[in-house]
Amino acid sequence: MIRDTSADGRRFIGPEEISAFLDQRNPALVGVAGTVRADGSPHVVPVWYRWDGDAVRVWTHEERLWVRNLRRDPRIAFSVQETEPPYGAVTMRGRAEICTASADAEDEIRRITRRYLSENEVEGYVTAWSHLRTIVCIHPAAIRAWGRGY
């Protein structure tokens, strides 16, 4: 579900623009994942991610608090926003799936890292973080996006 009209003057964007926004590099934007703590309070964390056109994939460690929160309650919110004008953003909510130490995870780790680092830095970075072998896949149920400030 993408909202595409606005009474307050913001320009909402469609699916193709959303993908282009989420895929941008130079610089690649950082995402923010929001989960629910055991006490019901929110927990947010900045993350590197990759958008595959249907889902967001995040490389992390299975023992991080936000991942443990997802094991208990798979509901998640995710946002990406520009840090300079016009302050476009994409927000989504949905459910998360956690995958650890699979062959697909190894490939995905490199795809995510390539968004943020040059090709000649990828293998060294992945090797330095060899204890991180978990991919969280966020399946959005709703997406909202706009191209000009909130």
Buried (B, 14 or more C-beta within 10 A) or exposed (E): EBEEEEEEEBBBBEEEBBBEBBBBEEEBBEBBBBBBBEEEEEBEBEBBBBBEEEBBBBBBEBEBEBBBBBEEBBBBBBBBBBEEEEBBBBBBBBBBEBBBEEEEBEEBBBBBBBBBBEEEEBEEBBEEBEEBBBBBBBBBEEBBBBBBBE
